[in-house]
């Protein structure tokens, strides 16, 4: 009797565990597909971020990741949509509204690259 029960238990255990592992594998695949789908729906893609980084590099030639807050308006005026509204480059009022809306912390008269980028993306 014991050997027959052992074979039945082992077979059942292997089948159930195979289904569990297969379910976990499928769940991981579905999650990664969901992440890719969400990333593809972002309005700000890799090219926009590269353009922002290149413009930032002009204002931060030493690579400190900080630019003076006084130069932020001129930096933002050089950017293109979707990071900034199109009227920012020629409308002082639009620029002032954007600067008020992004709420970037100022540290010793300077603003940080990541904080400015994230604030612009959230707009």
C-alpha positions in Angstrom: 0.0 0.0 0.0 2.7 2.5 1.0 4.5 2.4 -2.4 1.2 3.0 -4.3 0.3 6.0 -2.2 3.8 7.4 -2.6 3.6 7.2 -6.4 0.1 8.8 -6.4 1.2 11.6 -4.0 4.4 12.2 -6.0 2.5 12.4 -9.3 -0.1 14.7 -7.9 2.5 16.9 -6.3 4.5 17.2 -9.5 1.4 18.1 -11.6 0.2 20.7 -9.1 3.7 22.3 -8.7 4.0 22.4 -12.5 0.7 24.4 -12.7 1.9 26.7 -10.0 5.2 27.4 -11.6 3.5 27.9 -15.0 1.1 30.4 -13.4 3.9 32.3 -11.8 5.8 32.4 -15.2 2.7 33.7 -17.0 2.1 36.3 -14.3 5.7 37.6 -14.7 5.3 37.8 -18.5 1.9 39.6 -18.2 3.5 42.1 -15.8 6.4 42.9 -18.1 4.0 43.3 -21.0 1.9 45.7 -19.0 5.0 47.7 -18.1 6.0 47.9 -21.8 2.5 49.0 -22.7 2.5 51.8 -20.1 5.9 53.0 -21.2 4.8 53.2 -24.8 1.9 55.4 -23.9 4.0 58.0 -22.2 3.9 61.4 -23.9 7.6 61.9 -23.1 9.8 59.4 -24.9 13.5 58.8 -25.0 14.2 61.3 -27.7 12.6 64.1 -25.7 14.7 63.2 -22.6 17.8 63.1 -24.7 17.0 66.6 -26.1 16.5 67.9 -22.6 19.8 66.4 -21.5 21.6 68.0 -24.4 20.1 71.4 -23.6 20.9 70.9 -19.9 24.5 70.1 -20.8 24.9 73.5 -22.5 23.8 75.2 -19.2 25.8 72.8 -17.1 29.1 72.2 -18.9 30.9 70.8 -15.8 28.3 68.1 -15.3 27.2 69.0 -11.8 23.5 68.4 -12.5 22.7 71.8 -11.2 22.0 75.1 -13.1 21.4 78.5 -11.6 17.7 79.2 -11.0 18.1 82.5 -12.9 19.0 80.6 -16.1 16.1 78.2 -15.8 13.7 80.4 -17.8 16.2 80.6 -20.6 16.8 76.9 -20.5 13.0 76.2 -20.6 12.6 78.6 -23.5 14.9 76.4 -25.7 12.9 73.2 -25.0 10.1 71.9 -27.3 6.8 70.2 -26.6 5.8 68.0 -24.9 8.0 69.1 -22.1 6.9 72.7 -22.3 3.9 74.3 -24.0 4.7 75.8 -27.4 3.9 79.4 -26.3 6.7 79.3 -23.7 9.4 80.3 -26.1 7.7 83.6 -27.1 5.3 84.5 -24.3 6.6 85.9 -21.0 3.3 85.2 -19.3 3.3 81.6 -20.4 6.9 81.2 -19.1 5.9 82.7 -15.7 3.0 80.3 -15.4 5.2 77.4 -16.2 7.8 78.4 -13.7 5.1 78.8 -11.0 3.6 75.4 -11.9 6.7 73.2 -11.9 7.6 73.8 -8.2 11.2 72.7 -8.2 13.2 73.0 -5.0 16.0 75.6 -5.1 19.2 74.7 -3.4 21.7 77.5 -2.9 20.3 79.4 -5.9 20.4 76.3 -8.2 18.0 73.6 -9.4 18.7 69.9 -10.0 18.4 68.1 -13.3 16.2 65.2 -12.2 13.8 67.5 -10.2 13.3 69.8 -13.2 12.8 66.9 -15.6 10.3 65.1 -13.4 8.4 68.3 -12.8 8.2 69.0 -16.5 7.1 65.4 -17.3 4.3 65.6 -14.6 2.9 68.8 -16.3 
